Amino acid sequence: MTLWGGRFSVTMDETLWNLSESYSFDYVLYEHDLRGSSAHVRGLAAVGLLSEIESATLLATLEEIREEFESGSFVRAPGDEDIHTAIERRATELAGDVGAKLHTGRSRNDQVATTLRLFSRDALGEIARAGLSLVGVLLEIGDKNAKAYLPGYTHLQRAQPVLLSHHLNAHAFALLRDVDRLLDARDRLNVSPLGAGALAGTSLALDPTVAAAILGFDAPFANSMDAVSDRDFVAETLFDVALMGVHLSRMGEELVLWTSAEFNFASLGDDFTTGSSMLPQKKNSDVAELARGKSGRLIGNLTGLLVVLKGLPLSYNRDLQEDKEPLFDSIRQILLVLRALSGAYRSMTFHDDVAKAAADDQFLVAIDLAEELVAEGVPFRQAHEKVGKLVAQAVASNRPLRDVVAATPDVQRFNHLFDDGVALRRRRSPGASGPSASAEQAQRLRLEVEAASERV
């Protein structure tokens, strides 16, 4: 079955068919296409283009088709180019001439745009929920290891001690921004294209507000050409997913480092690690490496779509068929990574003794020495230089910094700063990494999680 047979004298060439068909990947849209078609039927009935009997027949037919998909009994016909054609073909088989009225006042252009918005709207909510679930896991780990701390790094060099909860909260806040973007995108796409037709609307007395309300859209389209050509919402979804993937990649890289023998800050459960086909001793954090690797795929999907969109004239062009595979793939991949990382973190054992020993590195006290001098009125640059010379002396003489400070009369009074945990406890400014600042931060984070959960 084609939707344009009256104009053509021969059937589509096989090579064009192979290039054109999209059922092989867009069949996943069946539920959303059926939902859009049901709303369209109700819209037709509302303005008298379908009788009550015809409307009831079509709605029952669409429900029967849904049951066929859900049971796995739906059979694709040889001429079903895409999911939309397949559903209309089956509706006509089941309901005869009444089924042939399903497409009244509708083009595949506004049909596809509507279906894809419905699909994206649901997917954005699902991704946001999975993101919040991972945030919840990070909070659980921080609470479970409330006193654990480790070195914070800049340039992958030890910088200052931080609570484990503070470190994990940094990831949580980034993920909350991702969730916020996803939900913003969901709000922006919530406009119904149904009724725009091929590009210019229709002469039939359709009321687009009817279907828009049934489908839960905030409003119908304002401009019919924009309605059928707009794929901003797909690009925005792919961007939001790609950026979330970048954040998850950073988390993956960190887990790779933490679980290495060189760091040994943590280990993952056997159920979230793999072995080696050759080396019996290996325990690999593949889940983290895959989280890191998937980000390239997500970025590629975004880039590919932007290149497709950049040169298209108004309004609809078949190039837009290329929006679906990257969208479907990115949604599937980000959900896989979010769920796998949630499990991996939950399986994690944090080696707080090893991390604590690294965080109590004496050189990490250097900034505290400088800030004590500042508190006594020494200009910061002078204090920085003085402490820098003490560090250089310790390095050159291969002596502990604490010993150098103890042997230097004008700073030896600060020797207590080298006691275990002191440098951590001194990080007390708002939003800082020490225990005294953690309660306010935790409260703020939980409030943001609650707000995001309500939006979802």
Kinemage of the C-alpha trace (Angstrom):
@kinemage 1
@onewidth
@group {chain A} dominant
@subgroup {mainchain}
@vectorlist {calphas} color= white
{ca met a 1} P 0.000 0.000 0.000
{ca thr a 2} L 1.241 3.482 -0.875
{ca leu a 3} L -0.448 6.721 0.039
{ca trp a 4} L -0.130 8.288 -3.404
{ca gly a 5} L -0.963 5.517 -5.886
{ca gly a 6} L -3.340 7.552 -8.076
{ca arg a 7} L -0.598 9.769 -9.454
{ca phe a 8} L 1.828 7.019 -10.544
{ca ser a 9} L 1.767 4.426 -13.301
{ca val a 10} L 4.484 2.089 -11.997
{ca thr a 11} L 5.460 0.903 -8.559
{ca met a 12} L 8.469 2.185 -6.645
{ca asp a 13} L 11.799 0.728 -7.687
{ca glu a 14} L 13.276 -1.700 -5.171
{ca thr a 15} L 16.380 0.405 -4.616
{ca leu a 16} L 14.265 3.455 -3.794
{ca trp a 17} L 12.077 1.333 -1.546
{ca asn a 18} L 15.112 0.110 0.364
{ca leu a 19} L 16.289 3.694 0.755
{ca ser a 20} L 12.862 5.028 1.724
{ca glu a 21} L 11.356 2.469 4.047
{ca ser a 22} L 11.518 3.301 7.739
{ca tyr a 23} L 9.226 0.703 9.302
{ca ser a 24} L 12.312 -1.288 10.296
{ca phe a 25} L 13.108 1.342 12.913
{ca asp a 26} L 10.053 3.585 13.336
{ca tyr a 27} L 7.720 0.725 14.334
{ca val a 28} L 8.584 1.665 17.938
{ca leu a 29} L 6.291 4.667 17.441
{ca tyr a 30} L 3.165 2.528 17.106
{ca glu a 31} L 1.700 3.473 20.498
{ca his a 32} L 2.212 7.196 19.911
{ca asp a 33} L 0.885 7.049 16.358
{ca leu a 34} L -2.232 5.236 17.578
{ca arg a 35} L -2.660 7.837 20.300
{ca gly a 36} L -2.375 10.662 17.766
{ca ser a 37} L -4.721 8.921 15.339
{ca ser a 38} L -7.353 8.435 18.038
{ca ala a 39} L -7.209 12.142 18.894
{ca his a 40} L -7.479 12.981 15.187
{ca val a 41} L -10.605 10.800 14.890
{ca arg a 42} L -12.174 12.595 17.845
{ca gly a 43} L -11.281 15.907 16.250
{ca leu a 44} L -12.939 14.890 12.998
{ca ala a 45} L -16.053 13.819 14.872
{ca ala a 46} L -16.147 17.064 16.848
{ca val a 47} L -16.603 19.102 13.664
{ca gly a 48} L -18.936 16.643 11.933
{ca leu a 49} L -16.483 15.158 9.446
{ca leu a 50} L -17.160 11.742 10.956
{ca ser a 51} L -20.480 10.486 12.257
{ca glu a 52} L -20.735 9.093 15.775
{ca ile a 53} L -20.924 5.574 14.372
{ca glu a 54} L -17.892 6.128 12.116
{ca ser a 55} L -15.933 7.635 14.986
{ca ala a 56} L -16.763 4.760 17.316
{ca thr a 57} L -15.844 2.244 14.625
{ca leu a 58} L -12.473 3.877 13.982
{ca leu a 59} L -11.649 4.214 17.672
{ca ala a 60} L -12.475 0.544 18.220
{ca thr a 61} L -10.378 -0.369 15.183
{ca leu a 62} L -7.379 1.566 16.471
{ca glu a 63} L -7.739 -0.153 19.828
{ca glu a 64} L -7.807 -3.533 18.074
{ca ile a 65} L -4.602 -2.605 16.219
{ca arg a 66} L -2.985 -1.624 19.525
{ca glu a 67} L -3.844 -5.045 20.929
{ca glu a 68} L -2.274 -6.694 17.882
{ca phe a 69} L 0.972 -4.803 18.450
{ca glu a 70} L 1.015 -5.556 22.151
{ca ser a 71} L 0.356 -9.258 21.600
{ca gly a 72} L 2.919 -9.468 18.805
{ca ser a 73} L 0.337 -10.581 16.249
{ca phe a 74} L 0.520 -7.479 14.039
{ca val a 75} L 1.950 -8.442 10.650
{ca arg a 76} L 3.696 -5.934 8.437
{ca ala a 77} L 2.477 -6.044 4.848
{ca pro a 78} L 4.997 -5.851 1.975
{ca gly a 79} L 3.868 -2.326 1.114
{ca asp a 80} L 4.066 -0.871 4.627
{ca glu a 81} L 6.697 1.812 4.137
{ca asp a 82} L 6.529 3.080 7.701
{ca ile a 83} L 4.547 2.615 10.895
{ca his a 84} L 2.036 5.286 9.857
{ca thr a 85} L 1.254 3.554 6.554
{ca ala a 86} L 1.029 0.206 8.301
{ca ile a 87} L -1.533 1.403 10.809
{ca glu a 88} L -3.675 3.120 8.180
{ca arg a 89} L -3.505 0.038 5.959
{ca arg a 90} L -4.589 -2.210 8.802
{ca ala a 91} L -7.391 0.174 9.810
{ca thr a 92} L -8.731 0.033 6.241
{ca glu a 93} L -8.567 -3.774 6.235
{ca leu a 94} L -10.506 -3.953 9.478
{ca ala a 95} L -13.015 -1.148 8.956
{ca gly a 96} L -13.319 -0.909 5.163
{ca asp a 97} L -14.431 2.464 3.814
{ca val a 98} L -14.662 3.888 7.322
{ca gly a 99} L -11.003 3.018 7.822
{ca ala a 100} L -10.184 4.885 4.640
{ca lys a 101} L -11.513 8.047 6.322
{ca leu a 102} L -8.819 7.945 9.013
{ca his a 103} L -6.498 10.229 7.092
{ca thr a 104} L -9.120 12.913 6.389
{ca gly a 105} L -7.620 16.394 6.763
{ca arg a 106} L -4.249 14.940 7.751
{ca ser a 107} L -0.892 14.543 6.029
{ca arg a 108} L 1.900 12.228 7.009
{ca asn a 109} L 3.800 15.460 7.622
{ca asp a 110} L 1.710 16.631 10.564
{ca gln a 111} L 1.053 13.020 11.582
{ca val a 112} L 4.756 12.212 11.902
{ca ala a 113} L 5.506 15.491 13.663
{ca thr a 114} L 2.758 14.804 16.194
{ca thr a 115} L 3.803 11.212 16.771
{ca leu a 116} L 7.436 12.183 17.275
{ca arg a 117} L 6.538 14.919 19.763
{ca leu a 118} L 4.452 12.482 21.772
{ca phe a 119} L 7.294 9.954 21.747
{ca ser a 120} L 9.892 12.564 22.710
{ca arg a 121} L 7.717 13.944 25.479
{ca asp a 122} L 7.433 10.523 27.084
{ca ala a 123} L 11.128 9.759 26.585
{ca leu a 124} L 12.270 13.022 28.156
{ca gly a 125} L 10.266 12.207 31.269
{ca glu a 126} L 11.716 8.697 31.392
{ca ile a 127} L 15.287 9.971 31.090
{ca ala a 128} L 14.656 12.604 33.752
{ca arg a 129} L 13.353 9.938 36.132
{ca ala a 130} L 16.407 7.748 35.482
{ca gly a 131} L 18.662 10.762 36.102
{ca leu a 132} L 16.947 11.476 39.407
{ca ser a 133} L 17.325 7.821 40.344
{ca leu a 134} L 21.094 8.090 39.848
{ca val a 135} L 21.140 11.272 41.934
{ca gly a 136} L 19.353 9.336 44.668
{ca val a 137} L 22.043 6.632 44.555
{ca leu a 138} L 24.795 9.246 44.911
{ca leu a 139} L 23.026 10.707 47.943
{ca glu a 140} L 22.695 7.236 49.475
{ca ile a 141} L 26.425 6.596 49.118
{ca gly a 142} L 27.286 9.969 50.650
{ca asp a 143} L 24.996 9.302 53.611
{ca lys a 144} L 26.360 5.785 54.048
{ca asn a 145} L 29.943 7.091 54.089
{ca ala a 146} L 29.245 10.347 55.914
{ca lys a 147} L 32.742 10.737 57.404
{ca ala a 148} L 34.750 9.463 54.427
{ca tyr a 149} L 36.987 11.899 52.609
{ca leu a 150} L 39.481 11.874 49.774
{ca pro a 151} L 41.694 14.285 47.860
{ca gly a 152} L 39.972 16.689 45.519
{ca tyr a 153} L 41.908 17.140 42.303
{ca thr a 154} L 42.722 19.849 39.819
{ca his a 155} L 44.770 18.917 36.742
{ca leu a 156} L 44.532 15.364 38.197
{ca gln a 157} L 46.945 16.527 40.909
{ca arg a 158} L 45.986 16.356 44.570
{ca ala a 159} L 44.673 19.760 45.589
{ca gln a 160} L 42.580 19.815 48.793
{ca pro a 161} L 40.713 17.277 50.923
{ca val a 162} L 36.959 16.924 50.331
{ca leu a 163} L 34.221 14.841 51.854
{ca leu a 164} L 33.126 11.930 49.666
{ca ser a 165} L 29.570 13.240 49.923
{ca his a 166} L 30.748 16.656 48.691
{ca his a 167} L 32.453 15.034 45.719
{ca leu a 168} L 29.398 12.952 44.807
{ca asn a 169} L 27.137 15.962 45.295
{ca ala a 170} L 29.101 17.760 42.585
{ca his a 171} L 27.957 15.067 40.174
{ca ala a 172} L 24.432 15.239 41.579
{ca phe a 173} L 24.129 18.976 40.934
{ca ala a 174} L 25.356 18.501 37.357
{ca leu a 175} L 22.775 15.759 36.816
{ca leu a 176} L 20.057 17.987 38.241
{ca arg a 177} L 20.937 20.614 35.645
{ca asp a 178} L 20.600 17.883 33.019
{ca val a 179} L 17.179 16.977 34.354
{ca asp a 180} L 16.172 20.646 34.348
{ca arg a 181} L 17.187 20.966 30.699
{ca leu a 182} L 15.302 17.804 29.756
{ca leu a 183} L 12.142 19.065 31.418
{ca asp a 184} L 12.523 22.496 29.817
{ca ala a 185} L 12.782 20.779 26.443
{ca arg a 186} L 9.664 18.780 27.252
{ca asp a 187} L 7.789 21.995 28.026
{ca arg a 188} L 8.915 23.630 24.773
{ca leu a 189} L 7.943 20.715 22.539
{ca asn a 190} L 4.470 20.448 24.026
{ca val a 191} L 2.747 22.072 21.028
{ca ser a 192} L 0.493 20.038 18.726
{ca pro a 193} L 1.256 20.007 14.958
{ca leu a 194} L -1.924 18.061 14.197
{ca gly a 195} L -4.087 19.960 11.711
{ca ala a 196} L -1.199 21.592 9.874
{ca gly a 197} L -1.640 19.121 7.014
{ca ala a 198} L 1.123 18.837 4.450
{ca leu a 199} L 2.232 22.431 5.064
{ca ala a 200} L -0.677 24.852 4.637
{ca gly a 201} L -3.536 23.455 6.688
{ca thr a 202} L -6.789 22.311 5.101
{ca ser a 203} L -10.038 23.670 3.696
{ca leu a 204} L -11.937 21.269 5.947
{ca ala a 205} L -13.466 22.645 9.125
{ca leu a 206} L -10.920 21.101 11.482
{ca asp a 207} L -10.399 22.535 14.964
{ca pro a 208} L -6.783 21.768 15.993
{ca thr a 209} L -7.515 22.665 19.608
{ca val a 210} L -9.615 19.513 20.030
{ca ala a 211} L -6.824 17.040 19.294
{ca ala a 212} L -4.273 19.217 21.123
{ca ala a 213} L -6.340 19.084 24.304
{ca ile a 214} L -6.956 15.338 24.033
{ca leu a 215} L -3.235 14.673 23.638
{ca gly a 216} L -2.269 16.886 26.553
{ca phe a 217} L -0.482 19.510 24.477
{ca asp a 218} L -0.387 23.026 25.883
{ca ala a 219} L -1.588 24.522 22.594
{ca pro a 220} L -1.992 23.796 18.885
{ca phe a 221} L 0.525 25.099 16.341
{ca ala a 222} L 0.518 28.771 15.354
{ca asn a 223} L 2.046 28.393 11.874
{ca ser a 224} L 1.393 25.336 9.732
{ca met a 225} L 4.708 25.469 7.849
{ca asp a 226} L 6.685 25.711 11.062
{ca ala a 227} L 4.631 22.895 12.565
{ca val a 228} L 5.602 20.306 9.947
{ca ser a 229} L 9.215 21.391 9.437
{ca asp a 230} L 10.274 22.012 13.043
{ca arg a 231} L 12.705 19.501 14.498
{ca asp a 232} L 14.175 21.848 17.076
{ca phe a 233} L 12.754 19.601 19.755
{ca val a 234} L 14.684 16.610 18.401
{ca ala a 235} L 17.923 18.597 18.220
{ca glu a 236} L 17.354 19.959 21.710
{ca thr a 237} L 16.656 16.498 23.074
{ca leu a 238} L 19.832 15.170 21.450
{ca phe a 239} L 21.849 18.055 22.887
{ca asp a 240} L 20.465 17.585 26.375
{ca val a 241} L 21.141 13.859 26.188
{ca ala a 242} L 24.651 14.421 24.805
{ca leu a 243} L 25.533 16.841 27.608
{ca met a 244} L 24.165 14.418 30.181
{ca gly a 245} L 26.304 11.769 28.476
{ca val a 246} L 29.363 13.992 28.908
{ca his a 247} L 28.622 14.249 32.636
{ca leu a 248} L 28.189 10.480 32.850
{ca ser a 249} L 31.446 10.030 30.932
{ca arg a 250} L 33.234 12.119 33.561
{ca met a 251} L 31.756 9.908 36.257
{ca gly a 252} L 32.854 6.836 34.338
{ca glu a 253} L 36.400 8.124 33.988
{ca glu a 254} L 36.491 8.776 37.717
{ca leu a 255} L 35.334 5.248 38.522
{ca val a 256} L 38.025 3.869 36.217
{ca leu a 257} L 40.628 5.814 38.194
{ca trp a 258} L 39.214 5.089 41.638
{ca thr a 259} L 39.035 1.337 41.003
{ca ser a 260} L 42.563 1.076 39.594
{ca ala a 261} L 45.331 -0.431 41.740
{ca glu a 262} L 47.149 2.902 41.537
{ca phe a 263} L 44.286 4.794 43.245
{ca asn a 264} L 42.442 1.942 45.029
{ca phe a 265} L 39.845 4.344 46.402
{ca ala a 266} L 36.986 1.991 45.559
{ca ser a 267} L 35.990 -1.358 44.118
{ca leu a 268} L 32.840 -2.339 42.238
{ca gly a 269} L 30.791 -5.445 42.870
{ca asp a 270} L 31.420 -8.552 40.815
{ca asp a 271} L 28.009 -8.069 39.205
{ca phe a 272} L 29.161 -4.774 37.684
{ca thr a 273} L 32.651 -5.791 36.558
{ca thr a 274} L 34.109 -8.137 33.965
{ca gly a 275} L 37.161 -10.354 33.678
{ca ser a 276} L 39.812 -10.979 31.087
{ca ser a 277} L 39.748 -13.720 28.491
{ca met a 278} L 43.489 -14.222 29.081
{ca leu a 279} L 44.527 -12.769 32.437
{ca pro a 280} L 42.972 -14.623 35.383
{ca gln a 281} L 43.638 -11.879 37.935
{ca lys a 282} L 41.795 -9.084 36.110
{ca lys a 283} L 38.680 -7.346 37.390
{ca asn a 284} L 37.717 -4.634 34.926
{ca ser a 285} L 35.368 -1.688 35.451
{ca asp a 286} L 33.862 -2.056 31.981
{ca val a 287} L 30.616 -0.417 33.050
{ca ala a 288} L 32.512 2.818 33.669
{ca glu a 289} L 34.452 2.544 30.422
{ca leu a 290} L 31.260 2.006 28.435
{ca ala a 291} L 29.658 5.009 30.136
{ca arg a 292} L 32.685 6.990 29.024
{ca gly a 293} L 32.637 5.585 25.513
{ca lys a 294} L 28.915 6.080 24.853
{ca ser a 295} L 29.331 9.861 25.102
{ca gly a 296} L 31.031 9.916 21.696
{ca arg a 297} L 28.043 8.156 20.182
{ca leu a 298} L 25.620 10.647 21.745
{ca ile a 299} L 27.624 13.614 20.508
{ca gly a 300} L 27.770 12.035 17.043
{ca asn a 301} L 23.985 11.639 16.915
{ca leu a 302} L 23.533 15.319 17.739
{ca thr a 303} L 26.101 16.430 15.178
{ca gly a 304} L 24.579 14.239 12.479
{ca leu a 305} L 21.111 15.694 12.925
{ca leu a 306} L 22.342 19.281 12.951
{ca val a 307} L 24.095 18.681 9.633
{ca val a 308} L 20.873 17.234 8.177
{ca leu a 309} L 18.854 20.257 9.310
{ca lys a 310} L 21.245 23.045 8.397
{ca gly a 311} L 20.346 23.444 4.714
{ca leu a 312} L 16.684 22.493 4.476
{ca pro a 313} L 14.229 24.912 2.863
{ca leu a 314} L 10.721 25.254 4.240
{ca ser a 315} L 8.727 23.279 4.815
{ca tyr a 316} L 8.796 19.469 5.040
{ca asn a 317} L 11.629 17.562 3.318
{ca arg a 318} L 12.231 13.822 3.327
{ca asp a 319} L 15.636 14.455 4.882
{ca leu a 320} L 13.711 14.756 8.137
{ca gln a 321} L 13.282 10.986 8.163
{ca glu a 322} L 16.893 10.987 9.389
{ca asp a 323} L 15.810 12.465 12.717
{ca lys a 324} L 14.473 9.208 14.120
{ca glu a 325} L 17.354 6.754 14.277
{ca pro a 326} L 19.694 9.123 16.152
{ca leu a 327} L 16.862 10.080 18.489
{ca phe a 328} L 15.886 6.466 19.200
{ca asp a 329} L 19.520 5.478 19.643
{ca ser a 330} L 20.434 8.328 21.978
{ca ile a 331} L 17.400 7.722 24.166
{ca arg a 332} L 18.158 4.019 24.400
{ca gln a 333} L 21.857 4.530 25.123
{ca ile a 334} L 21.430 7.205 27.791
{ca leu a 335} L 18.875 5.071 29.631
{ca leu a 336} L 21.223 2.076 29.508
{ca val a 337} L 24.094 4.135 30.918
{ca leu a 338} L 22.019 5.815 33.636
{ca arg a 339} L 20.650 2.511 34.881
{ca ala a 340} L 23.965 0.677 34.691
{ca leu a 341} L 25.814 3.443 36.531
{ca ser a 342} L 23.133 3.504 39.217
{ca gly a 343} L 23.745 -0.189 39.790
{ca ala a 344} L 27.509 0.181 39.651
{ca tyr a 345} L 27.586 2.943 42.250
{ca arg a 346} L 25.230 1.013 44.496
{ca ser a 347} L 27.603 -1.978 44.281
{ca met a 348} L 30.636 0.185 45.094
{ca thr a 349} L 32.746 -0.304 48.206
{ca phe a 350} L 34.609 2.883 49.108
{ca his a 351} L 38.037 2.288 50.666
{ca asp a 352} L 37.950 5.201 53.050
{ca asp a 353} L 41.256 4.302 54.745
{ca val a 354} L 43.144 4.511 51.453
{ca ala a 355} L 41.367 7.697 50.386
{ca lys a 356} L 41.896 9.291 53.811
{ca ala a 357} L 45.627 8.576 53.709
{ca ala a 358} L 45.843 10.258 50.313
{ca ala a 359} L 43.765 13.242 51.466
{ca asp a 360} L 46.012 13.751 54.519
{ca asp a 361} L 48.989 14.338 52.218
{ca gln a 362} L 50.982 17.067 53.993
{ca phe a 363} L 51.328 19.205 50.892
{ca leu a 364} L 47.545 19.662 50.864
{ca val a 365} L 47.957 21.774 54.024
{ca ala a 366} L 49.916 24.438 52.116
{ca ile a 367} L 46.863 26.623 51.460
{ca asp a 368} L 45.902 26.438 55.153
{ca leu a 369} L 49.328 27.734 56.132
{ca ala a 370} L 48.934 30.621 53.698
{ca glu a 371} L 45.408 31.410 54.907
{ca glu a 372} L 46.543 31.451 58.569
{ca leu a 373} L 49.133 34.058 57.628
{ca val a 374} L 46.445 36.015 55.761
{ca ala a 375} L 44.230 35.909 58.856
{ca glu a 376} L 47.084 37.559 60.741
{ca gly a 377} L 47.262 40.382 58.190
{ca val a 378} L 49.885 39.159 55.730
{ca pro a 379} L 48.971 40.020 52.097
{ca phe a 380} L 47.951 36.856 50.285
{ca arg a 381} L 50.660 37.080 47.602
{ca gln a 382} L 53.349 37.339 50.261
{ca ala a 383} L 51.842 34.468 52.223
{ca his a 384} L 51.606 32.385 49.031
{ca glu a 385} L 55.267 32.998 48.235
{ca lys a 386} L 56.437 32.226 51.760
{ca val a 387} L 54.573 28.897 51.899
{ca gly a 388} L 55.738 28.088 48.365
{ca lys a 389} L 59.325 28.404 49.529
{ca leu a 390} L 58.632 26.058 52.445
{ca val a 391} L 57.179 23.507 50.004
{ca ala a 392} L 60.211 23.887 47.727
{ca gln a 393} L 62.503 23.365 50.717
{ca ala a 394} L 60.642 20.192 51.719
{ca val a 395} L 60.832 18.823 48.174
{ca ala a 396} L 64.510 19.681 47.750
{ca ser a 397} L 65.486 18.129 51.091
{ca asn a 398} L 63.105 15.192 50.761
{ca arg a 399} L 61.653 16.017 54.182
{ca pro a 400} L 58.029 16.113 55.304
{ca leu a 401} L 56.526 19.577 55.020
{ca arg a 402} L 55.453 19.326 58.648
{ca asp a 403} L 59.081 18.937 59.730
{ca val a 404} L 60.119 21.940 57.675
{ca val a 405} L 57.345 24.051 59.228
{ca ala a 406} L 58.260 22.850 62.729
{ca ala a 407} L 61.850 23.934 62.135
{ca thr a 408} L 60.877 27.400 60.848
{ca pro a 409} L 60.370 29.733 63.836
{ca asp a 410} L 57.887 32.198 62.319
{ca val a 411} L 55.420 29.451 61.201
{ca gln a 412} L 56.036 26.591 63.601
{ca arg a 413} L 52.958 27.675 65.593
{ca phe a 414} L 50.861 26.325 62.707
{ca asn a 415} L 52.120 22.774 63.044
{ca his a 416} L 48.721 21.573 64.314
{ca leu a 417} L 47.320 22.108 60.825
{ca phe a 418} L 48.993 18.861 59.786
{ca asp a 419} L 46.918 16.729 62.168
{ca asp a 420} L 44.672 14.259 60.348
{ca gly a 421} L 41.420 15.782 59.118
{ca val a 422} L 42.192 19.363 60.177
{ca ala a 423} L 42.544 20.678 56.623
{ca leu a 424} L 39.186 19.105 55.729
{ca arg a 425} L 37.372 20.590 58.720
{ca arg a 426} L 38.709 24.040 57.887
{ca arg a 427} L 36.831 24.091 54.571
{ca arg a 428} L 33.821 25.822 56.106
{ca ser a 429} L 32.756 28.584 53.684
{ca pro a 430} L 29.255 28.211 52.136
{ca gly a 431} L 29.227 25.417 49.572
{ca ala a 432} L 32.665 24.217 50.663
{ca ser a 433} L 33.864 20.660 51.113
{ca gly a 434} L 34.091 20.450 54.903
{ca pro a 435} L 31.642 18.943 57.398
{ca ser a 436} L 30.293 22.249 58.717
{ca ala a 437} L 29.207 23.315 55.216
{ca ser a 438} L 27.773 19.953 54.236
{ca ala a 439} L 24.423 20.158 56.053
{ca glu a 440} L 23.256 23.290 54.237
{ca gln a 441} L 24.425 21.882 50.918
{ca ala a 442} L 22.629 18.588 51.517
{ca gln a 443} L 19.423 20.421 52.340
{ca arg a 444} L 19.666 22.512 49.185
{ca leu a 445} L 20.342 19.438 47.077
{ca arg a 446} L 17.366 17.570 48.494
{ca leu a 447} L 15.079 20.536 47.870
{ca glu a 448} L 16.232 20.643 44.240
{ca val a 449} L 15.649 16.900 43.894
{ca glu a 450} L 12.116 17.303 45.289
{ca ala a 451} L 11.380 20.184 42.921
{ca ala a 452} L 12.652 18.226 39.924
{ca ser a 453} L 10.650 15.159 40.969
{ca glu a 454} L 7.479 17.234 41.121
{ca arg a 455} L 8.152 18.581 37.623
{ca val a 456} L 8.679 15.087 36.248
